[in-house]
Amino acid sequence: MRDAPESRLGAFFDRVKPGVEDALDRILPAASAPPAVVHEAMRYSVFAGGKRLRPVLALAAYSAFRPDWDRALPVAAALELVHTYSLIHDDLPAMDDDDFRRGQPSCHRKFGEAVAILAGDALLTLAFETIAGCPAFPPARIVEAVGMLARAAGTREGMIAGQVRDLGAQGAPVDPEALEAIHRAKTGALVEASLAIGAHLAGAGTDPMARLAAYGRRIGLAFQIMDDILDETAPAGDLGKTPGKDRAQEKATYPGLYGVEESRRMVRRITSEARDQARELGEGAGLLVEIGAYLESRTH
């Protein structure tokens, strides 16, 4: 996310990014700790780069209600662990079969498929261990956060559901409703949960949580549509992975169904709706408004 404009969002990113990186470093086992190969693979994938969007979203949502966002750093870092687990498994030959991620060889290309599967499993497990053990919030609030994350990662309307639908739609005709359902689950669920978890830990009330849910649904969908667009238009150096894979694998995408320009118009409309929802939360949600604008114009 560092290509965000020099603004309140850019300044916030500069404040929170070091904290997220430090939290990840503390949470992850040392690469030399036995069994070393899986710990090395975990750290290799987590520290390969990335926008840290989900931790930033969680901390931005938290900061809309409370200023002490550093209390939520372990939970924010755990969200990045879940995201990285999903990328490792997504790149596997049985899934999207991609040799590169974030500009370097995918985990399975570096360490082999078996270790990559185990590294992904370990990151997911460590994420729940981290949240469950976070001492900064009341136990009841932590339990609910664990449930939110589990649902976002699961088989009902979470990441796994989206991945299964994505695999089923490969090479087959897809209608707009089915395409939106794939994107909302595969990518949107964790984005929405990141926002909800951050606000929930900050003690947000029922009405703000409903506003954030509406914002998160739109932001998550817009983010994945932009991913679809960038797969069609961005060079490999910017994308950090093999461009054009979606079309080559006959994936269900927004450019495939609507074309690139119409997909861009949809992103602008959806992010505008998201910003409207964020403005209803008041002045404290200024970061969320700016995040909507950033997602509309991001280049990788």
BARO-414363 format. One line per 8 residues: number of its first residue (from 1); their letters; for each residue x, y, z of C-alpha. Coordinates in pm, 1 decimal. Layout:
BEGIN
NUM> a> X,Y,Z  ...
//
This chain:
BEGIN
1> mrdapesr> 0.0,0.0,0.0  299.6,231.3,2.4  195.1,378.8,-330.1  -84.9,553.2,-142.4  -70.8,932.4,-184.2  113.9,1145.9,66.2  -189.2,1215.3,280.7  -337.4,1115.3,609.8
9> lgaffdrv> -340.3,756.6,481.4  24.1,768.1,378.3  123.0,906.2,718.0  -83.1,640.2,896.1  77.1,368.9,687.8  422.9,497.7,779.5  331.3,481.6,1148.6  172.0,137.4,1153.4
17> kpgvedal> 381.5,-57.6,899.9  689.5,-88.7,1125.9  466.9,-206.6,1410.0  305.0,-470.9,1189.5  644.8,-590.5,1067.2  781.3,-608.9,1421.9  474.2,-798.6,1539.5  509.6,-1048.7,1256.9
25> drilpaas> 877.3,-1095.3,1339.5  796.4,-1162.5,1705.4  508.2,-1397.2,1630.8  681.1,-1614.2,1372.2  928.2,-1876.6,1495.1  1292.2,-1817.6,1408.9  1394.3,-1967.7,1076.4  1651.4,-2183.3,1258.5
33> appavvhe> 1404.3,-2319.8,1515.0  1323.4,-2685.3,1447.5  1162.6,-2797.5,1226.0  1365.6,-2532.7,1048.4  1251.8,-2593.1,691.0  887.5,-2512.1,760.4  974.0,-2209.8,973.6  1202.9,-2080.9,699.9
41> amrysvfa> 923.2,-2127.2,445.4  675.7,-1941.0,667.3  907.4,-1644.6,709.5  1006.5,-1651.0,342.4  643.1,-1607.2,238.4  539.4,-1356.4,505.3  838.9,-1128.0,452.6  834.2,-1144.5,72.7
49> ggkrlrpv> 666.5,-802.9,69.3  302.5,-722.5,15.8  80.3,-425.9,89.2  -19.1,-538.1,443.5  -365.9,-420.2,343.1  -556.1,-636.3,589.8  -357.6,-527.0,897.6  -384.0,-164.1,787.4
57> lalaaysa> -760.1,-199.1,739.1  -798.7,-350.5,1084.7  -592.5,-77.5,1248.8  -765.6,199.1,1049.8  -1104.9,66.5,1161.0  -980.7,44.6,1520.7  -845.4,399.4,1508.1  -1184.0,530.1,1390.8
65> frpdwdra> -1303.8,463.5,1746.4  -991.6,463.8,1966.0  -644.2,616.1,1927.6  -440.2,334.3,2088.3  -422.1,114.3,1775.6  -92.3,-40.8,1886.8  -288.6,-261.6,2128.2  -436.1,-438.4,1827.1
73> lpvaaale> -105.9,-504.6,1648.3  -88.3,-879.5,1729.3  -438.0,-931.7,1592.1  -362.3,-723.0,1284.4  -47.9,-927.7,1223.3  -250.5,-1248.6,1258.9  -471.0,-1132.4,970.9  -161.4,-1108.6,753.0
81> lvhtysli> -69.3,-1465.2,849.1  -407.6,-1586.8,728.6  -373.6,-1390.7,406.2  -25.0,-1532.1,341.8  -144.0,-1887.4,408.9  -411.6,-1836.7,142.9  -153.7,-1711.1,-109.2  77.5,-2008.2,-52.8
89> hddlpamd> -204.2,-2253.8,-113.3  -346.6,-2049.3,-401.7  -14.1,-2074.2,-588.1  6.5,-2454.5,-563.9  -8.2,-2660.2,-886.1  -343.1,-2806.3,-780.3  -488.1,-2455.1,-752.7  -366.8,-2157.4,-962.2
97> dddfrrgq> -23.1,-2307.6,-1035.4  181.1,-1987.0,-1021.8  560.6,-1992.0,-1007.6  596.4,-1638.1,-870.6  450.1,-1437.3,-584.4  550.2,-1084.4,-485.2  833.4,-1089.9,-737.7  1006.4,-1403.8,-614.1
105> pschrkfg> 957.9,-1779.8,-654.8  638.3,-1908.1,-496.2  674.6,-2099.5,-172.5  627.0,-2437.7,-339.7  887.5,-2352.1,-604.4  1137.4,-2260.4,-333.8  1067.1,-2534.8,-78.6  861.5,-2798.9,-257.9
113> eavailag> 489.5,-2865.2,-250.7  479.5,-3063.9,73.5  660.5,-2798.4,277.0  451.5,-2523.3,116.4  129.1,-2696.6,220.4  259.2,-2738.5,573.5  382.7,-2378.0,587.7  37.3,-2255.1,488.5
121> dalltlaf> -126.7,-2480.5,746.1  115.8,-2357.1,1009.8  48.3,-1989.5,934.4  -326.3,-2041.0,966.3  -280.6,-2226.7,1295.1  -42.0,-1962.4,1428.8  -288.7,-1685.2,1341.7  -557.9,-1833.1,1565.4
129> etiagcpa> -306.1,-1903.1,1841.1  -196.4,-1538.5,1825.4  -544.8,-1391.6,1847.2  -657.1,-1632.9,2118.1  -355.2,-1540.1,2328.7  -383.0,-1162.4,2287.3  -403.0,-1016.3,2640.7  -496.9,-660.1,2544.4
137> fpparive> -874.0,-711.4,2520.7  -1150.5,-873.3,2726.3  -1175.6,-1250.2,2667.0  -1532.0,-1225.6,2533.6  -1421.0,-972.8,2273.1  -1131.5,-1198.2,2169.5  -1362.3,-1499.1,2136.9  -1588.1,-1304.8,1902.5
145> avgmlara> -1288.2,-1190.0,1697.1  -1176.7,-1552.0,1659.7  -1524.1,-1640.5,1535.6  -1522.0,-1353.8,1285.4  -1190.9,-1469.7,1141.8  -1295.3,-1834.6,1129.1  -1608.6,-1745.4,933.6  -1409.4,-1529.5,692.8
153> agtregmi> -1167.4,-1815.3,625.4  -1426.7,-2091.9,607.6  -1654.5,-2285.6,376.2  -1983.8,-2102.2,410.4  -1916.4,-1755.2,273.3  -1542.9,-1734.1,343.0  -1218.8,-1776.5,151.7  -1244.0,-2152.1,107.6
161> agqvrdlg> -1597.0,-2121.2,-27.7  -1473.8,-1861.1,-274.4  -1181.2,-2074.2,-383.9  -1404.8,-2376.1,-443.1  -1645.3,-2164.1,-648.4  -1351.7,-2015.6,-839.4  -1221.4,-2360.4,-929.8  -1568.0,-2471.7,-1035.6
169> aqgapvdp> -1612.6,-2170.4,-1262.3  -1280.2,-2215.5,-1442.1  -1341.9,-2259.6,-1814.8  -1719.6,-2245.4,-1768.1  -1974.5,-1970.1,-1838.7  -2038.9,-1751.6,-1534.3  -2319.4,-1503.0,-1474.3  -2278.6,-1171.8,-1286.1
177> ealeaihr> -2432.4,-1304.1,-964.0  -2202.0,-1606.3,-951.9  -1896.0,-1394.1,-1030.8  -1976.7,-1150.1,-752.6  -2029.3,-1438.9,-510.0  -1684.8,-1579.1,-595.8  -1513.0,-1246.0,-541.7  -1699.8,-1157.4,-223.0
185> aktgalve> -1600.3,-1487.3,-63.9  -1252.3,-1545.4,-203.8  -1117.8,-1196.3,-133.1  -1390.9,-982.8,16.8  -1461.9,-1197.6,322.6  -1119.0,-1146.6,480.6  -1112.1,-777.5,389.2  -1452.3,-727.0,550.3
193> aslaigah> -1351.3,-931.3,855.2  -1031.9,-726.5,898.9  -1236.7,-409.5,926.2  -1496.9,-569.5,1150.3  -1239.9,-721.3,1384.7  -1056.6,-390.2,1422.0  -1376.2,-201.1,1500.9  -1502.5,-475.4,1730.6
201> lagagtdp> -1181.7,-474.7,1936.0  -1217.8,-97.7,1970.0  -1567.1,-144.0,2113.5  -1767.3,-5.0,1821.8  -2144.0,-18.3,1864.9  -2407.1,-192.5,1654.6  -2479.4,92.1,1412.6  -2112.8,166.8,1330.7
209> marlaayg> -2048.6,-204.4,1283.1  -2333.3,-219.2,1032.1  -2186.0,78.4,843.8  -1845.0,-86.9,842.5  -1994.5,-409.6,712.0  -2147.6,-219.8,418.5  -1815.1,-41.1,360.9  -1619.1,-365.5,384.3
217> rriglafq> -1839.0,-550.8,136.2  -1774.6,-282.0,-120.7  -1403.5,-244.8,-50.8  -1346.9,-620.3,-68.8  -1524.5,-648.7,-401.7  -1347.6,-343.5,-545.4  -1009.7,-480.5,-439.6  -1064.3,-809.1,-623.8
225> imddilde> -1199.9,-640.5,-935.5  -883.4,-426.8,-942.9  -679.0,-745.1,-907.0  -859.8,-881.1,-1212.3  -787.9,-560.7,-1403.7  -421.6,-553.3,-1305.4  -377.2,-916.2,-1411.4  -479.4,-797.2,-1757.8
233> tapagdlg> -291.6,-467.2,-1767.8  3.9,-451.7,-1525.7  357.7,-555.8,-1621.0  514.6,-847.0,-1434.2  752.1,-615.5,-1247.5  463.1,-424.2,-1093.6  235.1,-721.1,-1044.4  490.9,-939.9,-866.2
241> ktpgkdra> 344.6,-1254.2,-1022.7  279.0,-1392.6,-1368.5  49.4,-1152.4,-1557.8  -226.1,-1282.7,-1780.6  -272.7,-1604.8,-1582.1  -643.4,-1546.0,-1524.1  -722.2,-1529.6,-1894.5  -485.8,-1817.4,-1979.1
249> qekatypg> -656.4,-2037.7,-1719.4  -1004.0,-1919.4,-1822.0  -1075.0,-1783.8,-1475.9  -1401.0,-1609.9,-1394.2  -1305.3,-1239.9,-1384.1  -1470.6,-901.9,-1422.5  -1266.8,-802.2,-1730.9  -1353.9,-1139.0,-1882.2
257> lygveesr> -1724.0,-1075.0,-1832.3  -1745.8,-696.5,-1869.3  -1418.7,-582.6,-2029.7  -1144.2,-373.4,-1867.8  -1300.1,-28.6,-1908.8  -1640.1,-127.7,-1774.6  -1466.1,-304.9,-1485.8  -1282.6,19.2,-1405.3
265> rmvrrits> -1613.1,206.8,-1404.5  -1754.9,-51.4,-1165.3  -1459.1,-4.7,-930.5  -1513.6,371.8,-929.7  -1881.4,328.8,-850.8  -1825.2,70.5,-576.6  -1547.3,265.8,-405.4  -1760.5,582.0,-419.3
273> eardqare> -2038.0,392.9,-240.3  -1785.0,266.7,12.9  -1660.6,618.8,84.9  -2018.2,732.4,138.7  -2062.9,459.9,399.9  -1736.1,555.4,572.0  -1832.7,924.1,588.9  -2140.4,826.3,788.8
281> lgegagll> -1903.2,710.9,1065.6  -1782.8,1065.6,1125.1  -1448.0,1241.1,1123.1  -1264.6,946.6,1278.3  -1323.1,741.9,964.4  -1120.0,970.0,737.7  -863.1,695.4,684.9  -1132.5,461.0,558.9
289> veigayle> -1247.8,722.7,309.9  -892.0,759.5,179.7  -846.1,382.4,157.0  -1142.6,372.2,-79.4  -975.9,630.0,-302.1  -644.4,442.7,-290.5  -798.8,112.1,-397.8  -957.0,284.0,-696.7
297> srth> -619.9,402.1,-829.1  -369.2,140.0,-714.3  -123.4,5.3,-969.4  -21.3,-324.9,-809.2
//
